[in-house]
Amino acid sequence: MRAEDNITLTRTDPGTPMGALFRRYWLPALASGELPEPDGAPLRLPLLGERLVAFRDSAGHVGIVEEACPHRQASLYFGRCEDGGIRCAYHGWQFDRHGRCLDIPSEPADSGFAEQVRIRAYPTLERGGVVWVYMGDPAKQPAPPELEWALLPDSHLFVSRRLQECNYLQVMEGGLDSSHQSWLHRWTLQDDPVLGTGAGGRSRIVEIIGADPNPRYEVAPTDAGLLLGARRRAGPDEYYWRITQFLLPCFNLVAPTGDLSLNAQAWVPADDENCWSWAVNYHVDRPLTAQERDAMARGAGLHVEFVPGSRQGTGHRGNDYGRDRALQVARKSFSGVPGIAMQDTAVQESQGRIADRTRERLVSSDNGIIAARRLLLDAARANQAGGAVPGLDPASHRCRAASVIVPQERLADVPREALAPVVPVPCWQVVG
């Protein structure tokens, strides 16, 4: 990769090409449960290189506004939520969720000065247990997202977000990479109750992934992004297809394993050197069980066990992500790091805060990642030129990943009915 392309892909501050692309979409900002009550404590929320604060006002609506009070630049994080807005702790200036100044206590009520003051504020909406934010041009605001999981009741899904200490792109590339399952997650995957172990106690799919570490890749464009198919041999006359959906700018639908829950991911830059990593598990046709929720809360699947009161897991850079050499020797973890999500975090953060892609030596199993990079670059350039970008139409969100064993050798030949979801939405929408 050229150095200038790596810079374009990894910089998302205001005024950058990729930052402008991200700002065309509704993005997951925080879990609804992180602001549990009206007029509760506000939260710091760095997004796309901007210092923001989130709060739930007296009516229960979420506001996401710039952190600095315009009076003397004190942080609104220390403010008090009351009377329909957030009041700065320093001098009591108060703002509503739309950024309007409601009160300046030190000014005469009839001065009219408060009406001249505004702070930057972004539209929000709540669905799928998530507070979504739109940070782009108001004139180009798209319709709300219609990702399958975002339309489900809270009882049917489990959502978590955590901070990863590296650029969003290398975390995203890990999510789009099917080949590392045969190595980084071997031994761990089979015993994981969310991604590995089926109802029968063993998963044939996990056994196939372990037996064939050399998947063949096919990539196809869709209305929202890319369809990524990884094919492994499942028997003399059949193949296992792990089919992932990548939706611009940062969403991933992960192939399920057998009869387990469906999976989704998203990666939203906090700034150029940190990102918010989202994990979602859901059933379309039934609520998650208490056992499923408990396993996810303890760090199974794509989730981590959190340090109380933090947005990071119990494993982190400072303790080598909980790496245990005994697990490695005993063939319980290929890397010695416990847990699938923490294993991903360890290798992704080990690439540096911003990976230097000019030094890579890519191979055929990286075809999906190469295609995703090209798609992002093309979309950013099209957006700069005023052209159309994929994935803004909610109809393009109505898709699902798939995990199937079929005799077909080509992705295009896999029967559509084999990929049909439970609810009547298309599993893929290939363009052209």
Secondary structure in CASP SS format (residue, H / E / C, confidence):
PFRMAT SS
TARGET T0000
AUTHOR 0000-0000-0000
METHOD secondary structure of the structure
MODEL  1
M C 1.00
R C 1.00
A H 1.00
E H 1.00
D H 1.00
N H 1.00
I H 1.00
T H 1.00
L H 1.00
T H 1.00
R C 1.00
T C 1.00
D C 1.00
P C 1.00
G C 1.00
T C 1.00
P H 1.00
M H 1.00
G H 1.00
A H 1.00
L H 1.00
F H 1.00
R C 1.00
R C 1.00
Y C 1.00
W E 1.00
L E 1.00
P E 1.00
A E 1.00
L E 1.00
A E 1.00
S H 1.00
G H 1.00
E H 1.00
L C 1.00
P C 1.00
E C 1.00
P C 1.00
D C 1.00
G C 1.00
A C 1.00
P C 1.00
L E 1.00
R E 1.00
L C 1.00
P C 1.00
L E 1.00
L C 1.00
G C 1.00
E E 1.00
R C 1.00
L E 1.00
V E 1.00
A E 1.00
F E 1.00
R E 1.00
D C 1.00
S C 1.00
A C 1.00
G C 1.00
H C 1.00
V E 1.00
G E 1.00
I E 1.00
V E 1.00
E E 1.00
E C 1.00
A E 1.00
C C 1.00
P C 1.00
H C 1.00
R C 1.00
Q C 1.00
A C 1.00
S E 1.00
L H 1.00
Y H 1.00
F H 1.00
G C 1.00
R E 1.00
C E 1.00
E E 1.00
D C 1.00
G C 1.00
G E 1.00
I E 1.00
R E 1.00
C C 1.00
A C 1.00
Y C 1.00
H C 1.00
G C 1.00
W C 1.00
Q E 1.00
F E 1.00
D C 1.00
R C 1.00
H C 1.00
G C 1.00
R E 1.00
C E 1.00
L E 1.00
D E 1.00
I C 1.00
P C 1.00
S C 1.00
E C 1.00
P C 1.00
A C 1.00
D C 1.00
S C 1.00
G C 1.00
F H 1.00
A H 1.00
E H 1.00
Q H 1.00
V C 1.00
R E 1.00
I C 1.00
R C 1.00
A E 1.00
Y E 1.00
P C 1.00
T E 1.00
L E 1.00
E E 1.00
R E 1.00
G C 1.00
G C 1.00
V E 1.00
V E 1.00
W E 1.00
V E 1.00
Y E 1.00
M C 1.00
G C 1.00
D C 1.00
P H 1.00
A H 1.00
K H 1.00
Q C 1.00
P C 1.00
A C 1.00
P C 1.00
P C 1.00
E C 1.00
L C 1.00
E H 1.00
W H 1.00
A H 1.00
L H 1.00
L C 1.00
P C 1.00
D H 1.00
S H 1.00
H H 1.00
L E 1.00
F E 1.00
V E 1.00
S E 1.00
R E 1.00
R E 1.00
L E 1.00
Q E 1.00
E C 1.00
C C 1.00
N C 1.00
Y H 1.00
L H 1.00
Q H 1.00
V H 1.00
M H 1.00
E H 1.00
G H 1.00
G H 1.00
L C 1.00
D C 1.00
S C 1.00
S H 1.00
H H 1.00
Q H 1.00
S H 1.00
W C 1.00
L C 1.00
H C 1.00
R C 1.00
W C 1.00
T H 1.00
L H 1.00
Q H 1.00
D H 1.00
D C 1.00
P C 1.00
V C 1.00
L C 1.00
G C 1.00
T C 1.00
G C 1.00
A C 1.00
G C 1.00
G C 1.00
R C 1.00
S C 1.00
R H 1.00
I H 1.00
V H 1.00
E H 1.00
I H 1.00
I H 1.00
G H 1.00
A H 1.00
D C 1.00
P C 1.00
N C 1.00
P C 1.00
R E 1.00
Y E 1.00
E E 1.00
V E 1.00
A E 1.00
P E 1.00
T E 1.00
D C 1.00
A C 1.00
G E 1.00
L E 1.00
L E 1.00
L E 1.00
G E 1.00
A E 1.00
R E 1.00
R E 1.00
R E 1.00
A E 1.00
G E 1.00
P C 1.00
D C 1.00
E E 1.00
Y E 1.00
Y E 1.00
W E 1.00
R E 1.00
I E 1.00
T E 1.00
Q E 1.00
F E 1.00
L E 1.00
L C 1.00
P C 1.00
C C 1.00
F E 1.00
N E 1.00
L E 1.00
V E 1.00
A C 1.00
P C 1.00
T C 1.00
G C 1.00
D C 1.00
L C 1.00
S C 1.00
L E 1.00
N E 1.00
A E 1.00
Q E 1.00
A E 1.00
W E 1.00
V E 1.00
P E 1.00
A E 1.00
D E 1.00
D C 1.00
E C 1.00
N E 1.00
C E 1.00
W E 1.00
S E 1.00
W E 1.00
A E 1.00
V E 1.00
N E 1.00
Y E 1.00
H C 1.00
V C 1.00
D C 1.00
R C 1.00
P C 1.00
L C 1.00
T C 1.00
A H 1.00
Q H 1.00
E H 1.00
R H 1.00
D H 1.00
A H 1.00
M H 1.00
A H 1.00
R C 1.00
G C 1.00
A C 1.00
G C 1.00
L C 1.00
H C 1.00
V C 1.00
E C 1.00
F E 1.00
V C 1.00
P C 1.00
G C 1.00
S C 1.00
R C 1.00
Q C 1.00
G E 1.00
T C 1.00
G C 1.00
H C 1.00
R H 1.00
G H 1.00
N H 1.00
D H 1.00
Y H 1.00
G H 1.00
R C 1.00
D C 1.00
R H 1.00
A H 1.00
L H 1.00
Q H 1.00
V H 1.00
A C 1.00
R C 1.00
K C 1.00
S C 1.00
F C 1.00
S C 1.00
G C 1.00
V C 1.00
P C 1.00
G C 1.00
I H 1.00
A H 1.00
M H 1.00
Q H 1.00
D H 1.00
T H 1.00
A H 1.00
V H 1.00
Q H 1.00
E H 1.00
S H 1.00
Q C 1.00
G C 1.00
R C 1.00
I C 1.00
A C 1.00
D C 1.00
R H 1.00
T H 1.00
R H 1.00
E C 1.00
R C 1.00
L C 1.00
V C 1.00
S H 1.00
S H 1.00
D H 1.00
N H 1.00
G H 1.00
I H 1.00
I H 1.00
A H 1.00
A H 1.00
R H 1.00
R H 1.00
L H 1.00
L H 1.00
L H 1.00
D H 1.00
A H 1.00
A H 1.00
R H 1.00
A H 1.00
N H 1.00
Q H 1.00
A C 1.00
G C 1.00
G C 1.00
A C 1.00
V C 1.00
P C 1.00
G C 1.00
L C 1.00
D C 1.00
P H 1.00
A H 1.00
S H 1.00
H H 1.00
R C 1.00
C C 1.00
R C 1.00
A C 1.00
A E 1.00
S E 1.00
V E 1.00
I E 1.00
V E 1.00
P C 1.00
Q C 1.00
E C 1.00
R C 1.00
L H 1.00
A H 1.00
D H 1.00
V C 1.00
P C 1.00
R H 1.00
E H 1.00
A H 1.00
L H 1.00
A C 1.00
P C 1.00
V C 1.00
V C 1.00
P C 1.00
V C 1.00
P C 1.00
C C 1.00
W C 1.00
Q C 1.00
V E 1.00
V C 1.00
G C 1.00
END
